[in-house]
Amino acid sequence: MLLLDAVITGGALFFAVLLRFDGRMPARWQMAFLHGLPLLLALRLGTLVWFKLHRWSFRSPGLSEAGRLILANALATIAFEVLRSSLTLERLPLSVVGIEFFVSTALMGGHRFAPRMARQWYLDRQRARRRGTRRAIIVGAGGAGDLLLRDLRRTPGSPWHVIGLVDDDPAKHGTRLNGRRVFGPIDSLPELVKKHRVSQVLIAIPTLAPERIQHILNLCRDLDVGFKILPASFVYLDKKITSAMLHDLSPEHLLPRDAVAFDREEVHRLVTGRRILVTGGAGSIGSEIARQVAEHAPASLVLLDINENELYLLVRELQERYPRLPVTALVADIRDQPRMMRIGAEHAPQYVFHAAAHKHVPLMEDSPEEAIKNNVFGTRNVARMADACGVERFVLISTDKAVHPTSIMGASKRLAEMVVRDLAARSRTAFTAVRFGNVLGSAGSVVPLFKRQIQRGGPVTVTHPDCTRYFMTIPEAVGLVVLAGLGGYGDLCILDMGNPVRISELAANTITLAGLVPGKDIPIVYTGLRPGEKLEETLLSEEEERTQQVRNRIKVARSPAPPADFHARLRRLWRAARTGDTPGVTNTLLTLIPTYAPSKAPGPGKR
């Protein structure tokens, strides 16, 4: 490296003299050249060694290395002029010294950076020609986009060949970033995708608002492209961003609001060192409650469910991740009150999360007595156990379908809220009901159903083009349960879930995220509302809305008190459910919940 630098320095000085004097070296400057060259070589090579530029990585030189090279050569040139003056040596013209500096710097930079440029050119050509490589375009020409593009270009096995970037900043349009052009604004995506045969859109703006993601999907809805995104959690990594951090864009990114982040420190303070019982522990919500609670070192964790296989797998997972945490798996039916009492007496929980429930609306319409026995009287059994055992806090997982219910499932959950509210009036235990919207990714939710239908080639089925629902993510749901339920917010809590989402739009977006075209590659079929379903859900009744307050994105309301003869009506409901008297179940529910509007007209009940 130094030998080549010496040759470059001598050649550059000779070239500078010839250039200055029209291709010849006058006799009077020959001695100046011969006397000055050794000094210049010593200074030039000395500064290069001082700046460690004789040790060079040809794979990853960057702007800082180029700056060091320029600074080293500049210092050598200045020192050369100063020493020639102090040593009273004959000086070469300043123009010669200046030309030598620029030529030397250019050639030294060239032989240092040329191998990387050649390697990058070779990798780009190889990647572009390799079978299976997908042409990609990056959304976002900022810091994250720069780092992502740099990693993609220098990784030989990268599956994507980036043809350029788009960004909404007009100052970046037409510029180049790491050798790739910034074509224009995000709105130019459809034209660029078609023109350059792009099959993958990489979103490198980790904090991009959900409405902008929705806009990108709408732009590309008629195009066969896939989507990936850098999650917001990687923003803090700064210069460590790599292509491995790209995640598939998912429906969770399309919520019409920013995700709600709960205070982990507060959750830790509430959970650490406490004895906790989770019913329905093997379900989507119960298992996630168990996972998140386990992170905060409770004194013990008891998981109760009737699903023995999923319960076994969950306990194995928790024992492997938290070997010091005492985890107990109990196969039990919440409808068995003596069993619930024995469990409470044996394990003495301080907190109870009650997530066990029948939740499938159409199935419960066909088996209403099972919904009542499990969701109403099973809840009563667990709540009575909590009261009898002196549990500090009891959290009921409810649903927005409990407001103005039109289904047996919704009515049963509304009645479960009333059961808990009634017991809370005379118990030392703090009871809280937490209402969920639809939880993205939970078992039985629409997104996994849509994905399965897409994998089979369609069609994707939607009940009604105008059907809307409130959505939340599993982490939001669990955060709401833990923070609102254990934090003493009130007896009824609901997450502020923003605006409801149109299910037909969610179906179309899910198809688009799969790299397919809605209506062309995968048809959307409208099947009509199923028994018990509504077009729209509401989060609070009119009476509850009058008492609501908002704390930390959580709506807190007070539920109305149950009627005076509540227990007598419950006894009638229990007799009807136990004997399979479906009309009697519906008629009794109508007396207990005046806003209940069943999809099936009730018949005469059994005497």
N, C-alpha and C positions, 0 to 999 in steps of 0.2 A: 504493500500500500504506500509506504513512504518513498520507495524507489520510484514508483509511478508519479507520485506528487512532485518529486525532484525533477523528473523529466518534464512534467507539465510546466513547472515554474521556469526552468531554463528555456524551454521552447516558447513560453508565453512572453518572456522578456525579449528574446530574439525577434519574435514576431512583432512585438510592440515597436522596437527600434526600426525595423524594416517598414512597418506601416507609417511611422512618423516621418521617415525620410524617403518616402516614395520608392521602396524596394531595395535600397542600398544602405550600407552603414558607413558614414563618413569616418575618415581616419581619426579625427579628433574625438569621436565618441567610442572608438574601439577600446581604448584603455579604460574609459569609464564603465563600459559594459563588462570587461574582464575583471576589474576591481570590484564592481558592485554585485556580480552574480554570486560569488561565494557567501557574501554577507546576506543577500536576499534568501539564498537557499537555507542558510543556518536559521534565520529568523522565521521563515515560512514553515520549515519542518519543525522547529521548536514549538511554535504556537499550536501547530496541529497535534503534537504530542501532548502539550499542556492541556488542550481541550479534549483529549482522549479520542481524537478523530482518526487515529491510526488503527483503532479497534472499532470495527464497523459490522453491524448486522445488516446484511443485504435483504433480509426478508421484511423488515418492518421499519425502515427509516421514515421519519415524518418531518413536520414543519419545524419542530424544535431542533432536530439535527441540522437542517438546512440553515437555521439561524445561527447555530454554533459555528458552522463552517464559514459563513459570511463574517461573523465577528472575529474569528481567528485570523482570517486573511486580512481583514481591515487593520487589526492590531499589528500584524507583521509589516504591513505597508507603512503604517505610521512610524513604527520603530525603525524601519529601514531609512526613512527620510531623516529622522532625528539623529540617528547614529552617523549617517553620511555627513551631516552638517557638523556634528561635534568632532568627527575624525578628520575633517577638512579634506575629504576625498572629493574628487570631481563628481559633480552631480549630473545624473541624467535628467532630461527635461521632465517636468511634472506630467506632461501628456503621456510620455512613455510609461511612467510609473502607474498612472491611472489605467491605461490600456492593459498593462500586465495584470493589474489587480482583477479587472473584470474578466479577462480571458482565463486566468488561473482559476478563479472562483467557479466560472462556468464549467470548465473542463473537469475540475475536481468533483464538483457536484454531479456532473454527467456520469463519470465512471463509478460514482458511489450509488446513484439512484437508478441508473440504466438497468442493472440486473433485476431490481424489483419491478420496474415498469415492464420489462420483457416477460418476467414471470407472470405478472398480472394479465398482460395481453394473452399469454398462452393459456392461462386458466380460463379466461373469459371465452376464448375461442373453443377450448375443449368442452366447457360447460354448455355453451350454446349448441354444440353439435351432438352432445351426449343424449342418447335416447332416454326418455323419461324426464328430462329437465323441463320445468314449467317456466314460461315467461311471466315475469312478475313486475308489478309497479308498486312503488312505496308511496303511501299517503303521509306526508309530513317531511319537510326538508329542514327540520331543526336539528338539535343535538342528538336526539334519539334516532332520527332517520339517518343522520350522518354515521353514527356508530354502527347501526344495524347494516347499512350498505357496505361499510368497510369490512365488517365481519363476513358478510355474504360473499364479497368479491375475493377475499383471501382464503376462503375455505374451499379446498378442492372438491369435497363431496357435497357441497351445497345443492339442494334439489331445485333451486330457483336461479334463473338468469334475469337479473334486474335490468330492465331497459330504460328506466328513468323514474322520476318522482313527480308528484303534484303537491302543491301547497297553496293556501289562500293568501299568502303574503305577496303582493304584487312586486315587491323589491327583489324577490328571489326568481321571478319568472325569467326564463332564458339563460339563467346562470347554470354553472355546472358544479356538481358536488361529487367528489371522489370519482371524477371521470364520467358521471352520468348527468344528463340534462334535467333540469327542473322545467317540465313542459308548460305548466300553467296552473290554474286553480283546480280545486277538487271537482267542480262542475264539469270539467273537461274529461273526466274519467271515461264515460261511455264511448266517446269518439276515440280516445287513445287505446282503449281495450280492443276495439274493433280494428283500428289501424295497425296495431303492433301485435295482434293475436295474443293478447295477455290472458292468462288463465288463473292468475292468483293476485289478489290485492292484499298487501301487507300494510297494516295500519300502525304507523310508528309515532302516534301521538297518544301516549298512555293516559293522559287526562282528558281525552276527547269527550265532549258532552254526549249523553245518550241520543239527543235529538240530531246531532251531527252524524252519529253512526247510523241512525235511522235514515238520514238523508242519503248517505253513501249507498245503503242497501236499495233505497228506492231508485237511485240513479242506475244501479247495475241489475235491477230486477229482471230485465229481459236478456241478460248476458250470462253465458256459462262460465262464471268465475267463482273461485273459492275465496275465503276471507280468513286472515289471521291478524292478531293484535298483540301488541306489547302491553301486558297488564299494568295497571297503575302501581301495583306493589313493587315494580322494578324501577320506578323513577329514581329512587335513592341510589341505585347502583351506578349511575352516571357512566363512567368510561368502561364499565364491565358488561354492558349490554351485548348480547350475542344472539344469533338466530335461534339458539336452543330455547330462548325465553319466549318465543312466539307461541301464543296459544290460539286454538281455534276460537273464532268469534262465536259466541253463544247467545241464546235468547236473553240470558241474564244481563248482557251488555245493552239491551234494548229497553230496559225499564224507563218509563218517561220521567225519570228523576235520578238524582245521584243516590248511590247506595248509602244506606244509613250505617255508620260505623259507631259501635258502642264502646264505652270506656272500659278497656280491659282491666285497668287498675281497680275500678269500682267492682267489676265482676269478681276479680281475684279476692278482694276484701270480703265480699259477700259469701264466697264459696269455701275458701280455705279453712280446713279444720272442721267442716260440718258433716254430719251424717245425712246422706241424701238417698231418697227412693224415687225411682222413675218407673211409672207404669207404662205399658206399651213401649218398653225399652228397646224392642227389636224393630220397631217401625221407623219410617223415614225421619220423623221429628224426634221421637224418643231416643233413637240411636245417636242422632246428632247432638241432642242435649247431653247424653252420656259422654260423648267424645269431648265436647267443649268443657263440661264440668270437670272431667278427669284431668284436664290440663292444669287446673288450679288447685290440685292437691287437697281434695276433701278427705275427711277422716275415714269415710267408707262410702261405697257406692253400691246400692242394691238395685238390680234391674229385674223387672217383673214383666212377664209376657206369656201368652198362651202359645206363641209360635216358638217351639223349642229349637228348631234348626237355626233360624236367624239369631236367636238369643245366644246359642252356643258359639256361633261364629263371632258375634260382637264381643262376647266376653274374652274369647281367645285373642282377638285383636287388641283389646284394652290391656290385657295382662302382658302381652308382648311389648306394648309401647310404654306401659307404666307398671313395671314389675313390683314396685313397692306399694301400689295402691290396693287396698282390700276391696275386691270386686266380687259380688255375690249374684248368681243367676238363679231366679226363682220362676219355675213354670207354674203359673197359677191363673185362675179365672177370676176377674174382678167381680163377677156375679155371685161368687161364693163368699158371703159375708163372714162366717166363722173363720175361714181361711185368711181373709184380710185382717181380721182382728188378731189372729195368732202371729201373722207376719209383723204387724205393728208392734206388738208386745215384745217380740224376739229381737227386732232390729232397732227399735226406738229411733226412727228417723227424725231429724229436725226440720228437713225440707222435703216436701212431696211434690213432684211434677207429675200431674195426671194427664198422660197423652194417650192412654188406651181408649179406643173408640172404633165403632163401625162408621166409615166415612163415605162410602160410595153411594151417591144419591140414587141411581137407578136400582141398584141391588136392594137398598133399604125400602124402596117403594114396594117391592115384591115381598119383603119380609119385615113388615113394620114392627111386629112384636119383638123381633130380635134387636132392632135398633133401640126400642124402649128398654128392654131388659138390660142391654149392655151400656148404652150411652146415658140413660137416666138412673136406673137403679144400681148399675155398676159404679157410677160416679158417687151415688149416695153412700154405697158401702165403703169406698175408699175415703170419702170425706168424713164419715163417722169414725173410721179407724183413726184418721188424723186428729180428730177432736178428742177421742178417747185416750190416745197415746200422748197428748200434749205436744203435737207437732207445732213448730213455730209458724211456718208458712206453708200454705197449700196453693198450688198454681194449677188451674184448670185450663187445658188447651181447648179453646172454642173456635168458632168460625163465623165469617160474615154471613153465612147462610142462615144463622140463627136470627137475623133481623128480618121481620116480616116474612117468616118462612113459608115456602110453598112445597116443601118436601118433608117427608118423615125424618130424614136425617137432620135437616135444619131445625125442625121442631124439637127433636130429641135433644139437640145441643142447647137450644134455648131453654128447655126445661132443665137441663143439667146446670145451666147458669143460675136458674131460680132455686134449685136444690141447694147449691153452694151458698147463694145469697141468704136463704132462709136459715141455714145452719150457722152462718157467720154472725147472725144477730145475737146468738146466745153462746158463742164459743170463744175461748181465749186464743184459738188459732186464727191467724190473719189469712183470710181467703181472698184470692184474686182470680178473676177470669180474664184470659187473654184471647182476644179474637184475631184469627189469622185471615188473610186473604188466600188466594191460591198460591201454593208454595212451589216455585219453579224447581223441577228436578226431583220432587218427592214422588213416592210410589203412587201411581194412579193419576198423576197430573198430566196435563195435555201435552207438554213438550216431549216426554219420553214416548208417548203414544204417537205423536207426529213423526218422531225419528224412526220408530219401528215401521210405520207406514211408508215412509220415504225409502227405507232400506229394501222394502218389498216391491218398490216400484210404483207405489201409490194405489188408489188415490188417498189423499189426506182428507179426512172427514171432519167437518165443522157443523155444529148444530144449526146455526143461524148466522147470516151475514152481519147482523147488527148486535150480536151477543157480545157483551163486554164483561171483564172481570178485573178485580184488583189483584196485583201480583206482588210477591215478595220472594227474596232468595232464602235458602235454608239458613245461612249465617244470620240474616236479619231476623228470621223467625225465632231462632234460638236465642239471639241476643235480646230480643224483646221479652221472651219468656223469662230469662234469667234476671235481666236488669229490672224490668217492670214488676215481675212477680216477686222477686226477693227484695227489691228496693223500697217497698211500701208505697208505691205510687197511688194505689186506690183499688177499689173492688172490681173495676172493669177497665182494661187497657187495650188500645188498638194502635198499631203503628201507622203513622202518617204515610200512606202508600202513594201519594200523588194522584194522578188521574188514572181512571181505569183503562185497560188495554183491550182493543178490539181483537177478538179471537181470530177472525179471518185474517187480520194483518199479521198476527203472530204466526199463523200457519204459513202465510206467504213468505214471511221472513225466515222461518225455519227451513223452507225449501231453498230459498236463496242462499242461506248459509251453507247448505250442502253442495253449492256450486251448480244448482239446477235452476230451471226457469219455471216459475209457477204458471200453471195452466197449459204449459207446453210439454215440459218433461214430466211433471207431476201434476195431475189435475186436482182441483179442490172441489169436493162434493159436499153439498149442504143436505143434512139428513133430517132437519127439524128438531125442535126442542124435545128432549126426553122427559118422561114423567118426573115431576118435581123440580124441573129446572126453570130458572128465570132468565130473561134477557139481560137484566142488570142486577147487580148486588148493591146493597147499601151497608155502611159500616156501623151506623148508630140509628136507633129509633128516634122519633121526634122528641119523646120525653127525655131520652138520654142525651140528645144534642143540647138540650137546655142546661145541662149540668157539666158539659165537657170543658176541660182545660187542656192545654198543650204544654208538655214538658219534655225537652230533649227529643223532639220529633215523635213523641208518644202522646196520643190522645187519651185522656183519663176522664171517665164519666161515672155516674152513679146509676146503678140499675134500679128500676122500680121494685118495690117490695112485693112479694108474692101475695095472692089473695088470702083472706082470713081463713077460709076453709081449705087451704092448700093441701093439708095432709089427708083430708077425707077424699079429695079428688085424686090424689096420688094413689090411695088405696084402690079406688075404682080402676085407675089406669093399670095398676099392677095385676089386678084380677083379670082384666081384659087381655093383657099381654101374656099372662101365664096360661090362659085357656085358649090362646090363638084367636081371640075375638077381634078380627081386624076392624070391622065397623065400630066396635066399642072403643078400640084404641083411638081411632080418628075422632069420634064424637067427644071423648074425654079430653083429648088434646085441644079441641075447639073451645071447651069451657076453660081450660087452663091458659091458653094463648089466644086471646081474641083476634090477633093479627094473622093467625095461621090461615092460609088459603090453600087447601090441599088441591092437587091436580086431579084427584079422583074424588068424586062426590061420595060422602060416606053413606052407607046403608044403615038399616036398623041394627043395633047391637044385640048380642045375646042377653037373655034375661037370666 
